[in-house]
Amino acid sequence: CNMLDTFKNAWKIPDLRRRILFTVMMLIVFRFGAHIPVPYLSADAMKAFLGAGGTDLFSLFDVFTGGAFSNATVMAMGVSPYINASIIIQLLTVAIPSLERLAKEGLEGRKKINKITRYLGIVLAFIQGAGLYVTLYNMSVTNQVDAIINPSVLTFFVIVLTFTAGTAFIIWLGELITEKGLGNGVSLIIFAGIVSRIPTAGVNIYKQFLATGVTVKGLVIVAAIIVVAIAAITFVVWFSDAERRIPVQYAKRVVGRKMYGGQSTNIPIKIAAGGVMPIIFASSIMAFPATIVRLVSGGNMPDSSTIGGLILSCLSAGYGPAWTSVVYSVLYFLLIIFFTYFYSTIQFNPIEISNNIKKSGGFIPGIRPGKSTSDYIAKTTSRLNLVGAVFLGVIAIMPVVFGAVFNMPGLQLGGTSLLIMEGVALETVRQIESQMVMRHYHGFLE
C-alpha cells in the first residue's frame, strides 16, 4: 500500500509524471526491440541450445532479457556485457591509480568512467556474440541442425554486429532512463525483462499442472511454493531496510565569536548493503564452468555418468544425480558469503570513514579516534555482513532446495529473479520518495 501511495502522490507532480511516462515509454521500446529477429539465425536452434543442459549462464541471459535470447532477437545479449564491464572497471579502479583519481574527481570523473565502461561493454558484447556464433555453428555441425542459415564470413559479421548493436542500444536506453527518467536504467531494463516472463512462466506451470493431473501432492507443491515466495518477499523487504546505526559525537569548538559542533549523529550501516549483487555474482560463477563446456562441445552438456559430467553437474542446478543439488547449494551458499564480503570491501572503507570523522572533530563514544575507530567500524561491518550474507544465502538456496525436492529445477532462476525484482522495485520507490521530498521542501526563506 505504501508503494502504491508513493506512485499515486508522485503522479500528481508534473515533473515526476513526465519522468514516469518517459521511463515507461523507454521500457516499451526495449520490449519492442526484444521481438526483432536476427538475420540468418534460427530461433528453434536457440531454444534447443537452452534446453540441452541444466541451468547455466545462458538461461540467466534469457531470464534477464525477457526471452530475447531464446527467441534469437537483436536484444539477445541484453545488458550482461555492460554489467560485466561495470564489475571489471570497479575492480580496476581499486588497482589502477589513474582510474582511482578519476573516481575521486566528482561528476566529471564519473562521466569519464561511465564512458570507459560503455565502450568496454560494447567490446565485450562483440566478443560474447562471436563466442555464441561459434557455439551455434558447432552445434549445427555436431547435431546436424540449421542453427545458422548459410554460414559464411558475411553471416558471421551480420549476426555478431547485430548482437553488439542491440546491446549498445540497450545501454543507451538505460542511460536515458537514468538521466531523464526515474531509477537506475540498467536495473529497470532487467526488471522489465523478468516481469515480461511472468505470464509465460505462469502458463507453462499451469499446463504442466494440468498434464500431471490435479492431485493432492500437486496442490501441496503449489501451496508450498506460494508460501515460500511470500515469506521470501517479506524477509527481503524487512532486511533491505534494516541497519545498524553507530553513534558519532562532535566536540564543541569556538571559531571567532561563534561556537560550532556539539551535536550528535550516526553512521547507518545496512545489513544487506550489497543487495542482490552477491547473488548475481555467485550465480554467474556457478554457471560459468557449465557454460564454457557447452561453448566448446557444440551446445550439449556431457553425460553425467562420466567424471567430467559429474563435476559439472555439481555446478549446474537440475542436471545429474539428485545429490549433486546438495553440493550445488553448499557451493552457491559459500560463494554468496564470499561476494557479500567482497562487495562490501569495495563499497565501504572503514579507514576513510575514520579519518573523515577525526578531521571533523568527531568521535565514537567509548572508542579512541584513529585506528581504534576504524577497527571498531570494520568489526561491526564484518558482523553485519555475516548476518546479511547468511540471509541472502538462505533466501537464494531455498528455491534450489524446493526445486530438488519437487523435481522443478526452474525454481532456482525464479528465486534469483524474485530477489532482483524486489531490490529494483524498492530502490526505485526510494528514489521517487527522495524526489518528492526535494520538491515539497520550501526551505528556510519561506
FENRARA-V842280 format. One record per backbone hydrogen bond with DSSP energy under -1.0 kcal/mol. NH is the residue of the N-H (numbers start at 0). CO is the residue of the C=O. Records with the same first field share a line. If there is no record, write none. Layout:
NH->CO / CO
//
This chain:
4->0
5->1
6->2
7->3
8->4
9->5
10->6
12->9
16->12
17->13
18->14
19->15
20->16
21->17
22->18
23->19
24->20
25->21
26->22
27->23
28->24
29->25
30->26
31->27
32->28
33->29
34->31
35->32
37->71
40->37
41->146
45->41
46->42
47->43
48->44
49->45
50->46
54->316
59->55
60->56
61->57
62->58
63->59
64->60
65->62
66->61
70->66
71->68
72->67
73->35
75->72
79->76
82->78
83->79
84->80
85->81
86->82
87->83
88->84
89->85
90->86
91->87
92->88
94->90
95->91
99->95
100->96
101->97
102->98
104->101
109->105
110->106
111->107
112->108
113->109
114->110
115->111
116->112
117->113
118->114
119->115
120->116
121->117
122->118
123->119
124->120
125->121
126->122
127->123
128->124
129->125
130->126
131->127
132->128
133->129
134->130
135->131
136->132
137->133
138->134
139->135
140->136
141->137
142->138
146->144
148->39
155->151
156->152
157->153
158->154
159->155
160->156
161->157
162->158
163->159
164->160
165->161
166->162
167->163
168->164
169->165
170->166
171->167
172->168
173->169
174->170
175->171
176->172
177->173
178->174
179->175
180->176
187->183
188->184
189->185
190->186
191->187
192->188
193->189
194->190
195->191
196->193
197->194
200->196
201->197
202->198
203->199
204->200
205->201
206->202
207->203
208->204
209->205
210->206
211->207
214->212
218->214
219->215
220->216
221->217
222->218
223->219
224->220
225->221
226->222
227->223
228->224
229->225
230->226
231->227
232->228
233->229
234->230
235->231
236->232
237->233
238->234
239->235
243->268
245->266
247->264
248->362
249->262
250->360
252->259
254->257
257->254
259->252
264->247
266->245
268->243
270->241
274->271
276->273
279->275
280->276
281->277
282->278
283->279
284->280
285->281
286->282
287->283
290->286
291->287
292->288
293->289
294->290
295->291
298->293
305->302
309->305
310->306
311->307
312->308
314->311
318->315
324->321
326->322
327->323
328->324
329->325
330->326
331->327
332->328
333->329
334->330
335->331
336->332
337->333
338->334
339->335
340->336
341->337
342->338
343->339
344->340
345->341
346->342
347->343
352->348
353->349
354->350
355->351
356->352
357->353
358->354
359->355
360->357
361->356
362->248
366->363
373->369
374->370
375->371
376->372
377->373
378->374
379->375
380->376
381->377
382->378
383->379
384->380
385->381
386->382
387->383
388->384
389->385
390->386
391->387
392->388
393->389
394->390
395->391
396->392
397->393
400->396
401->397
402->398
403->399
404->400
405->401
407->402
410->407
411->408
413->409
414->410
415->411
416->412
417->413
418->414
419->415
420->416
421->417
422->418
423->419
424->420
425->421
426->422
427->423
428->424
429->425
430->426
431->427
432->428
433->429
434->430
435->431
436->432
437->433
438->434
439->435
//
